Amino acid sequence: MNRKRVTFLMSIFSFTALAGCHPFPHIAIDYSSLGQTRFDKELMTHWQTGAEPLRRDLQEIVDARGVQGAGISVEDLEALGAHCLPGPQGLCQYTGVIRYRLYGLPDSSKDDRATTLVFQINIQRQAGSATVTVETEEVE
């Protein structure tokens, strides 16, 4: 074997041995409480962006589904995953929960600790429009 190949193999062996002793940080995400609605799917793909970017994305979805001058219907909001109060104008809500664990952190006090994120999405329907707000709560 030539010297370069031996050096390469030794570096792979060393890397593999170190990786076994000191795991790289990683995350395990639990989406099991979410369903298959559009709001669930948006939450699965955008939960790490924060409340404001998520609100903007959801506002675009709600606005795109609305009819010019009439706004979005209760049926359309419920098809997206919200639960609406009865009446022509009112509040529709969606709650999504995501759990995650971080592993391999340098700070052992934070390693392998479960964190739950609760997303509360409110859609306030008014004549001809709807306003989306997003609140998040982190529970450890």
Rosetta blueprint (number, residue, H / E / L):
1 M L
2 N L
3 R H
4 K H
5 R H
6 V H
7 T H
8 F H
9 L H
10 M H
11 S H
12 I H
13 F H
14 S H
15 F H
16 T H
17 A H
18 L H
19 A H
20 G H
21 C H
22 H L
23 P L
24 F L
25 P L
26 H E
27 I E
28 A E
29 I E
30 D E
31 Y L
32 S L
33 S L
34 L L
35 G L
36 Q L
37 T L
38 R H
39 F H
40 D H
41 K H
42 E H
43 L H
44 M H
45 T H
46 H H
47 W H
48 Q H
49 T H
50 G L
51 A H
52 E H
53 P H
54 L H
55 R H
56 R H
57 D H
58 L H
59 Q H
60 E H
61 I H
62 V H
63 D H
64 A H
65 R H
66 G L
67 V E
68 Q L
69 G L
70 A L
71 G E
72 I L
73 S L
74 V H
75 E H
76 D H
77 L H
78 E H
79 A H
80 L H
81 G L
82 A L
83 H E
84 C E
85 L L
86 P L
87 G L
88 P L
89 Q L
90 G L
91 L E
92 C E
93 Q E
94 Y E
95 T E
96 G E
97 V E
98 I E
99 R E
100 Y E
101 R E
102 L E
103 Y E
104 G L
105 L L
106 P L
107 D L
108 S L
109 S L
110 K L
111 D L
112 D L
113 R L
114 A E
115 T E
116 T E
117 L E
118 V E
119 F E
120 Q E
121 I E
122 N E
123 I E
124 Q E
125 R E
126 Q E
127 A L
128 G L
129 S E
130 A E
131 T E
132 V E
133 T E
134 V E
135 E E
136 T E
137 E E
138 E E
139 V E
140 E L
